Amino acid sequence: MEFTLVKKDKNSKARAATLTTDHGSIQTPIFMPVGTVASVKGVHQRELANDINPDIILGNTYHLYLRPGTGILEQAGGLHKFMGWDRNILTDSGGYQVYSLSNNRKIQEEGVKFKSHIDGSLHTFTPENVMEIQRTIGADIIMAFDECTPYPCDYNYAKRSMHLTHRWLDRCISHLENLPYKYGYSQSFFPIVQGSTFKDLRKQSAEYIASVGAEGNAIGGLSVGEPAEEMYEMAELVCDVLPEDKPRYLMGVGTPINILENIALGVDMFDCVMPTRNARNGMLFTAHGTINIKNKKWEDDFTPIDEMGTTFVDTEYSKAYLRHLFAANEYLGKQIATIHNLGFYLWLVRTARERILAGDFLEWKTKMVQQMDKRL
């Protein structure tokens, strides 16, 4: 993997860069649509590639391990071939899913024992087998196995968890040294900073993660219920420690405003289920605020979904038509809303990059945050 800093914003810590893997270049800042189970929910790969057009999407180790299973993925030649996607893929390690299964898992030094949410069967994730699973899935960027702490979190628990994550990281790195690539292309490995919302722990974790010299670094354990200001404070502290010549990935974040604020703090990569999940519930993100398309006020509004036209659906269909589809419980409504939201997120990060390159990012960001913080 190659990471080239193209330009740093003079009035903030935002940066534009290019990240290149064996499956192509990624222009940062970037938002990665979440393809949990080898599918970005509700969107055909054709629309994903042609209309939303991301350089990279995300897959989920926990879900893909359980279904379809690593045996099927290996027979297919890896996730790219299995789902018909020839661009970049990142897989998370399953640490967050294990965190979300708090009533059905047990964390020990060796790893995590958990029950499948599908059939209740028992499984174990260790740093070693999670590396093996991600080798078999075949993503271009793979993540270290970590423990994601809840919010709020006791300081002593956060400290123990952070050190456990660091010990697991050492085991991940050691095991990867003996695991060959499976499909004729390389994989890049990102460790994950933890430490909850405690400054000293975050700093300590960022220093430890930076010391291993990985090709990129991730920030985990945020966007789990903490106030936005605490998220920004932790992200800025960590970005100031992590090396400048490596990509920084803030996991699971967030709203359009969260993304712009964290770009200004030095983050390069983002993912979140929010644009797809909210779309299926009728919430649309636009440059001028959010729209609940189910509201009666849109019943006879024949203007385009979004006149900015970030994807073809924005000008192809009216608000009235989309509201009708939701009222009639037609699947097409959810698909149109999903394509719109993902298109908007990609438009947002691409425009942020343009503004960084043009030298007026901070001014543009301030205006956009004010505009988007409204319900239409």
C-alpha positions as CSV (number, residue, x, y, z in Angstrom):
1,M,0.0,0.0,0.0
2,E,1.2,3.5,-0.8
3,F,-0.1,6.7,0.9
4,T,0.8,10.0,-0.6
5,L,-0.1,13.3,1.1
6,V,-1.2,15.7,-1.6
7,K,-2.0,18.8,0.4
8,K,-2.6,19.9,4.0
9,D,-5.1,22.6,4.7
10,K,-3.4,25.8,6.1
11,N,-6.3,26.7,8.5
12,S,-7.1,23.3,9.9
13,K,-5.6,19.8,10.2
14,A,-7.5,18.5,7.2
15,R,-5.5,16.8,4.5
16,A,-6.0,15.4,1.0
17,A,-4.1,12.3,0.1
18,T,-4.1,9.3,-2.2
19,L,-4.0,5.7,-0.9
20,T,-3.2,3.0,-3.4
21,T,-3.6,-0.8,-3.1
22,D,-3.6,-3.6,-5.6
23,H,-7.2,-2.9,-6.3
24,G,-6.7,0.8,-7.2
25,S,-6.4,4.3,-5.8
26,I,-8.5,5.8,-3.0
27,Q,-8.8,9.6,-2.9
28,T,-9.1,10.8,0.7
29,P,-10.9,12.0,2.6
30,I,-13.1,9.0,1.9
31,F,-16.4,7.6,3.1
32,M,-16.7,3.8,2.8
33,P,-20.3,2.4,2.3
34,V,-20.9,-0.5,4.7
35,G,-21.4,-3.8,2.9
36,T,-21.9,-5.9,6.1
37,V,-22.8,-9.3,4.5
38,A,-21.2,-8.9,1.0
39,S,-23.9,-6.4,0.1
40,V,-24.4,-2.7,0.6
41,K,-27.9,-3.1,1.8
42,G,-30.6,-2.3,-0.8
43,V,-28.2,-1.3,-3.6
44,H,-27.1,-3.4,-6.7
45,Q,-23.4,-3.4,-7.3
46,R,-24.1,-1.7,-10.7
47,E,-25.7,1.3,-9.0
48,L,-23.0,1.2,-6.3
49,A,-20.2,1.4,-8.9
50,N,-21.8,3.7,-11.5
51,D,-23.9,6.1,-9.5
52,I,-22.4,6.2,-5.9
53,N,-18.9,5.3,-7.2
54,P,-16.9,4.7,-4.0
55,D,-13.2,3.8,-4.2
56,I,-13.7,1.4,-1.3
57,I,-16.4,-0.4,0.6
58,L,-16.4,-2.2,4.0
59,G,-17.2,-5.8,4.8
60,N,-17.8,-7.3,8.2
61,T,-15.6,-10.2,9.5
62,Y,-18.1,-11.4,12.1
63,H,-21.0,-11.6,9.8
64,L,-19.1,-13.1,6.8
65,Y,-17.5,-15.7,9.1
66,L,-20.9,-16.8,10.3
67,R,-22.6,-16.6,6.8
68,P,-21.7,-17.6,4.1
69,G,-18.6,-18.8,6.0
70,T,-14.9,-18.8,5.1
71,G,-15.2,-22.1,3.2
72,I,-17.6,-20.6,0.6
73,L,-15.5,-17.4,0.4
74,E,-12.3,-19.4,-0.3
75,Q,-14.0,-21.5,-2.9
76,A,-15.2,-18.3,-4.6
77,G,-11.7,-16.9,-4.7
78,G,-12.3,-14.3,-2.0
79,L,-14.9,-11.6,-1.2
80,H,-14.1,-9.5,-4.3
81,K,-15.1,-12.3,-6.7
82,F,-17.9,-13.6,-4.5
83,M,-19.8,-10.3,-4.6
84,G,-18.6,-9.1,-8.0
85,W,-16.7,-6.1,-6.8
86,D,-13.3,-5.2,-8.3
87,R,-12.5,-2.2,-6.2
88,N,-11.1,-1.9,-2.7
89,I,-12.6,-3.6,0.3
90,L,-11.8,-3.1,4.0
91,T,-12.9,-5.6,6.7
92,D,-13.3,-4.8,10.3
93,S,-12.1,-7.5,12.7
94,G,-15.4,-8.3,14.5
95,G,-14.4,-6.5,17.7
96,Y,-17.3,-4.1,17.5
97,Q,-19.8,-6.8,16.8
98,V,-18.5,-8.8,19.8
99,Y,-18.9,-5.6,21.9
100,S,-22.5,-5.3,20.7
101,L,-23.2,-8.9,21.8
102,S,-22.6,-8.0,25.4
103,N,-25.2,-10.5,26.7
104,N,-23.9,-13.4,24.6
105,R,-20.1,-13.3,24.9
106,K,-17.3,-13.8,27.3
107,I,-14.0,-11.9,27.0
108,Q,-10.8,-13.6,28.2
109,E,-7.1,-13.2,27.6
110,E,-7.1,-15.9,24.9
111,G,-10.0,-14.2,23.0
112,V,-13.8,-13.9,23.0
113,K,-16.3,-16.7,23.2
114,F,-19.7,-15.8,21.8
115,K,-23.0,-17.1,20.6
116,S,-24.1,-16.6,17.0
117,H,-27.0,-14.2,16.6
118,I,-28.3,-16.4,13.9
119,D,-28.6,-19.8,15.6
120,G,-27.1,-19.5,19.0
121,S,-24.1,-21.7,18.1
122,L,-20.9,-21.2,20.1
123,H,-17.7,-19.7,18.5
124,T,-14.4,-18.2,19.6
125,F,-12.5,-15.3,18.1
126,T,-8.8,-15.0,18.9
127,P,-6.3,-12.5,17.4
128,E,-4.8,-15.5,15.5
129,N,-8.0,-16.9,13.9
130,V,-9.4,-13.4,13.2
131,M,-6.2,-12.8,11.1
132,E,-6.8,-16.1,9.3
133,I,-10.5,-15.3,8.7
134,Q,-9.5,-11.9,7.2
135,R,-6.8,-13.5,5.0
136,T,-9.5,-15.9,3.6
137,I,-12.1,-13.1,3.1
138,G,-9.4,-11.3,1.2
139,A,-10.0,-7.6,1.8
140,D,-7.3,-5.1,0.8
141,I,-7.2,-3.6,4.3
142,I,-7.7,-5.7,7.4
143,M,-8.0,-4.7,11.0
144,A,-6.5,-5.9,14.3
145,F,-8.7,-7.7,16.7
146,D,-9.6,-5.4,19.6
147,E,-12.0,-4.8,22.4
148,C,-14.4,-1.9,22.0
149,T,-15.4,-0.5,25.4
150,P,-18.9,0.9,26.1
151,Y,-19.8,4.5,27.0
152,P,-19.8,5.5,29.8
153,C,-16.9,3.3,30.9
154,D,-15.1,2.9,34.2
155,Y,-11.5,4.2,34.0
156,N,-9.9,1.0,35.3
157,Y,-12.0,-1.1,33.0
158,A,-11.0,1.1,30.0
159,K,-7.3,0.8,31.1
160,R,-7.4,-3.0,31.3
161,S,-9.3,-3.2,28.0
162,M,-6.7,-1.0,26.3
163,H,-3.8,-3.1,27.4
164,L,-5.7,-6.3,26.3
165,T,-6.2,-4.7,22.9
166,H,-2.4,-4.0,22.8
167,R,-1.5,-7.6,23.7
168,W,-3.9,-8.8,21.1
169,L,-2.3,-6.5,18.6
170,D,1.1,-8.1,19.2
171,R,-0.4,-11.5,18.7
172,C,-2.1,-10.3,15.4
173,I,1.2,-9.0,14.1
174,S,3.1,-12.1,15.1
175,H,0.6,-14.4,13.5
176,L,0.3,-12.4,10.2
177,E,4.1,-12.9,9.6
178,N,3.4,-16.6,9.0
179,L,0.2,-16.2,6.9
180,P,0.7,-16.0,3.1
181,Y,-1.7,-14.0,1.0
182,K,-4.3,-16.2,-0.7
183,Y,-5.4,-14.5,-3.9
184,G,-2.4,-13.0,-5.6
185,Y,-2.6,-9.5,-4.1
186,S,-1.4,-8.0,-0.8
187,Q,-3.3,-6.9,2.3
188,S,-2.6,-4.0,4.5
189,F,-3.0,-4.2,8.3
190,F,-4.3,-1.4,10.5
191,P,-4.1,-1.6,14.4
192,I,-6.8,0.2,16.4
193,V,-6.4,2.9,19.1
194,Q,-8.7,2.4,22.1
195,G,-8.9,4.1,25.6
196,S,-12.5,5.2,25.8
197,T,-12.8,9.0,26.5
198,F,-9.9,9.2,28.9
199,K,-7.1,11.5,27.5
200,D,-4.2,9.8,29.1
201,L,-5.3,6.3,27.9
202,R,-6.0,7.6,24.4
203,K,-2.6,9.2,24.2
204,Q,-0.9,6.1,25.6
205,S,-2.8,3.8,23.1
206,A,-2.1,6.1,20.2
207,E,1.6,6.1,21.0
208,Y,1.6,2.3,21.3
209,I,-0.2,1.9,18.0
210,A,2.1,4.3,16.3
211,S,5.1,2.4,17.5
212,V,4.3,-0.8,15.6
213,G,4.8,0.9,12.3
214,A,1.7,-0.4,10.5
215,E,0.7,0.8,7.0
216,G,-2.2,2.7,8.5
217,N,-4.0,3.3,11.8
218,A,-7.5,3.2,13.1
219,I,-9.3,5.0,15.9
220,G,-12.0,2.8,17.6
221,G,-14.3,3.0,20.5
222,L,-15.9,6.3,19.5
223,S,-19.4,7.0,18.3
224,V,-20.7,4.6,20.9
225,G,-22.9,7.1,22.7
226,E,-20.5,9.8,23.9
227,P,-21.3,13.5,23.2
228,A,-19.9,14.7,19.9
229,E,-17.6,17.2,21.6
230,E,-15.9,14.3,23.5
231,M,-15.5,12.4,20.2
232,Y,-13.8,15.4,18.6
233,E,-11.6,15.9,21.6
234,M,-10.4,12.2,21.5
235,A,-10.0,12.2,17.7
236,E,-7.9,15.4,17.7
237,L,-5.7,14.1,20.5
238,V,-5.1,10.8,18.7
239,C,-4.5,12.4,15.3
240,D,-1.8,14.6,16.8
241,V,0.0,11.4,18.0
242,L,-0.5,9.1,15.0
243,P,2.1,9.5,12.2
244,E,1.4,12.0,9.5
245,D,2.5,9.8,6.7
246,K,0.0,7.1,7.3
247,P,-3.8,7.1,6.7
248,R,-6.1,7.6,9.8
249,Y,-9.4,5.8,9.9
250,L,-12.1,6.8,12.4
251,M,-14.3,3.7,12.7
252,G,-18.1,3.9,12.7
253,V,-18.5,7.7,12.3
254,G,-21.0,9.2,11.6
255,T,-23.4,12.0,10.7
256,P,-22.4,14.4,7.8
257,I,-21.5,17.0,10.4
258,N,-19.4,14.5,12.4
259,I,-17.5,13.6,9.2
260,L,-16.7,17.2,8.3
261,E,-15.6,18.1,11.9
262,N,-13.3,15.0,12.0
263,I,-11.8,15.8,8.6
264,A,-10.8,19.1,10.0
265,L,-9.0,17.3,12.8
266,G,-6.9,15.1,10.5
267,V,-9.0,12.0,9.8
268,D,-8.8,10.5,6.3
269,M,-11.3,7.5,6.3
270,F,-14.8,6.9,7.6
271,D,-17.6,4.3,7.6
272,C,-21.0,4.2,9.1
273,V,-24.3,2.4,8.6
274,M,-26.2,5.7,9.2
275,P,-26.8,6.7,5.5
276,T,-28.2,3.3,4.6
277,R,-30.1,2.6,7.8
278,N,-31.6,6.1,8.0
279,A,-32.6,5.9,4.3
280,R,-34.6,2.8,4.9
281,N,-36.5,4.7,7.6
282,G,-37.2,7.6,5.3
283,M,-34.5,10.1,6.5
284,L,-32.6,11.8,3.7
285,F,-29.4,13.8,4.2
286,T,-28.9,16.9,2.1
287,A,-26.6,19.9,2.0
288,H,-29.4,22.1,3.5
289,G,-30.5,19.7,6.3
290,T,-32.3,16.4,6.8
291,I,-35.7,15.4,5.3
292,N,-38.2,13.0,6.7
293,I,-39.7,12.0,3.4
294,K,-42.6,10.3,5.2
295,N,-44.0,13.6,6.4
296,K,-47.2,14.8,4.7
297,K,-45.6,18.1,3.7
298,W,-43.8,16.3,0.8
299,E,-47.1,14.7,-0.5
300,D,-47.5,17.3,-3.3
301,D,-43.9,18.5,-3.6
302,F,-42.8,17.7,-7.2
303,T,-39.3,19.2,-6.9
304,P,-36.4,16.8,-7.2
305,I,-35.3,14.8,-4.2
306,D,-32.1,16.9,-4.1
307,E,-31.6,19.6,-6.7
308,M,-27.8,19.2,-6.1
309,G,-28.1,15.9,-8.0
310,T,-25.4,13.9,-6.3
311,T,-26.8,10.7,-8.0
312,F,-29.2,10.1,-10.8
313,V,-32.1,9.4,-8.4
314,D,-32.0,13.0,-7.1
315,T,-33.2,14.5,-10.3
316,E,-35.0,11.5,-11.7
317,Y,-37.6,11.4,-9.0
318,S,-39.6,13.9,-7.0
319,K,-40.1,14.2,-3.3
320,A,-43.8,13.4,-3.8
321,Y,-43.0,10.2,-5.7
322,L,-40.6,9.0,-3.0
323,R,-43.0,9.8,-0.2
324,H,-45.7,7.8,-2.1
325,L,-43.3,4.8,-2.3
326,F,-42.7,4.9,1.4
327,A,-46.5,5.3,2.1
328,A,-47.2,2.3,-0.1
329,N,-44.3,0.4,1.5
330,E,-42.7,-0.2,-1.8
331,Y,-39.1,-1.6,-1.7
332,L,-38.1,0.8,-4.4
333,G,-38.5,3.7,-2.0
334,K,-35.9,2.4,0.3
335,Q,-33.5,1.7,-2.6
336,I,-33.9,5.3,-4.0
337,A,-33.4,6.8,-0.5
338,T,-30.3,4.6,0.0
339,I,-28.7,5.6,-3.3
340,H,-29.4,9.3,-2.5
341,N,-27.9,9.1,1.0
342,L,-24.8,7.3,0.0
343,G,-24.4,9.6,-3.0
344,F,-24.6,12.6,-0.7
345,Y,-22.0,11.2,1.7
346,L,-19.6,10.6,-1.2
347,W,-20.3,14.0,-2.6
348,L,-19.6,15.5,0.8
349,V,-16.1,13.9,1.2
350,R,-15.2,14.6,-2.4
351,T,-16.1,18.2,-2.1
352,A,-14.2,18.4,1.2
353,R,-11.2,17.2,-0.8
354,E,-11.7,19.8,-3.5
355,R,-11.9,22.5,-0.9
356,I,-8.7,21.3,0.8
357,L,-7.0,21.4,-2.6
358,A,-8.4,24.9,-3.3
359,G,-7.3,26.2,0.1
360,D,-10.7,27.2,1.5
361,F,-11.8,24.1,3.3
362,L,-12.4,25.6,6.8
363,E,-14.6,28.4,5.4
364,W,-16.6,25.9,3.4
365,K,-16.8,23.4,6.3
366,T,-18.2,26.1,8.7
367,K,-20.9,27.0,6.2
368,M,-21.9,23.4,5.5
369,V,-22.1,22.5,9.2
370,Q,-24.5,25.4,9.8
371,Q,-26.6,24.4,6.7
372,M,-26.8,20.7,7.5
373,D,-27.8,21.2,11.1
374,K,-31.5,21.7,10.2
375,R,-34.6,19.6,9.8
376,L,-36.4,20.6,6.6
